[in-house]
Amino acid sequence: MVVQHWTRFLMKRLGRYLIRFLLLVGVCLLLLAILLQTQWLRRVLADRILETVNASIHGRLETGEIRGTLYSTIDLRDVRLLLDKDTVAVAQRISISYEI
């Protein structure tokens, strides 16, 4: 009898913690989805990506504006590829589509 009482008590408590945890994860995912739509986070992500790309090439890749949803499409505007101080390539727009 006492074991059943403790088992029920622990299951209720575990259920509450699980619900709170799932709600917290849901709120965090919602905030991330909202942040991914901001120009600020797009710029931060683009800067990180450009740092990685520039470290692996013998030139420098620059971009102006970043558009898109980041869930399926990224549009880069005013893209330039520089080698030393010379411009090697220029594109008004580069669009990348993908599926997550």
C-alpha positions as CSV (number, residue, x, y, z in Angstrom):
1,M,0.0,0.0,0.0
2,V,2.8,2.4,0.9
3,V,4.7,1.5,-2.2
4,Q,1.7,2.3,-4.4
5,H,1.3,5.6,-2.7
6,W,5.0,6.5,-3.3
7,T,4.8,5.3,-6.9
8,R,1.8,7.4,-7.6
9,F,3.4,10.4,-5.9
10,L,6.6,10.0,-7.9
11,M,4.8,9.5,-11.2
12,K,2.8,12.7,-10.6
13,R,5.9,14.7,-9.8
14,L,7.8,13.2,-12.8
15,G,4.8,14.1,-15.0
16,R,4.9,17.7,-13.8
17,Y,8.6,18.1,-14.4
18,L,8.2,16.5,-17.9
19,I,5.5,18.9,-18.8
20,R,7.5,21.9,-17.5
21,F,10.5,20.7,-19.5
22,L,8.5,20.3,-22.7
23,L,7.0,23.7,-22.3
24,L,10.5,25.3,-21.8
25,V,11.8,23.5,-24.9
26,G,8.8,24.7,-26.8
27,V,9.2,28.3,-25.7
28,C,12.9,28.2,-26.6
29,L,12.2,26.8,-30.1
30,L,9.6,29.5,-30.6
31,L,12.0,32.2,-29.6
32,L,14.7,30.8,-31.9
33,A,12.2,30.8,-34.8
34,I,11.4,34.4,-34.1
35,L,15.0,35.4,-33.8
36,L,15.9,33.7,-37.1
37,Q,13.6,36.2,-38.8
38,T,15.5,39.2,-37.5
39,Q,18.1,41.1,-39.6
40,W,20.4,41.2,-36.6
41,L,20.7,37.4,-36.3
42,R,21.0,37.0,-40.1
43,R,23.9,39.3,-40.0
44,V,25.5,37.5,-37.1
45,L,25.1,34.1,-38.9
46,A,26.4,35.6,-42.2
47,D,29.5,37.0,-40.5
48,R,30.2,33.6,-39.0
49,I,29.8,31.8,-42.3
50,L,31.9,34.4,-44.1
51,E,34.6,34.0,-41.6
52,T,34.7,30.3,-42.2
53,V,34.6,30.7,-46.0
54,N,37.3,33.4,-46.0
55,A,39.5,31.2,-43.8
56,S,39.4,28.4,-46.4
57,I,39.9,30.5,-49.6
58,H,42.8,32.6,-50.8
59,G,40.6,35.7,-51.1
60,R,37.8,37.4,-49.3
61,L,34.0,37.0,-49.8
62,E,31.9,40.0,-48.9
63,T,28.1,40.4,-48.9
64,G,25.7,43.3,-48.4
65,E,22.1,42.6,-47.5
66,I,20.8,39.2,-46.5
67,R,17.2,38.2,-47.1
68,G,15.2,34.9,-46.9
69,T,13.6,32.8,-44.3
70,L,16.7,30.8,-43.3
71,Y,14.5,27.8,-43.1
72,S,14.5,27.2,-46.9
73,T,16.0,30.2,-48.8
74,I,18.9,32.6,-48.3
75,D,19.2,35.6,-50.7
76,L,22.6,37.4,-50.6
77,R,22.7,40.8,-52.2
78,D,25.8,42.7,-53.4
79,V,28.2,39.8,-53.2
80,R,31.9,40.4,-54.1
81,L,34.8,38.0,-54.3
82,L,38.1,39.8,-53.7
83,L,41.7,38.6,-54.3
84,D,44.1,40.9,-52.5
85,K,42.6,44.2,-53.4
86,D,41.3,43.2,-56.8
87,T,37.6,42.4,-57.4
88,V,37.4,38.9,-59.0
89,A,33.7,38.5,-59.2
90,V,30.6,40.5,-58.5
91,A,26.9,39.4,-58.2
92,Q,23.9,41.5,-57.5
93,R,22.0,38.6,-56.0
94,I,22.8,35.0,-55.1
95,S,19.9,32.8,-54.0
96,I,20.4,29.5,-52.2
97,S,17.4,27.2,-51.7
98,Y,17.5,24.1,-49.5
99,E,15.4,21.7,-47.4
100,I,15.9,21.1,-43.7
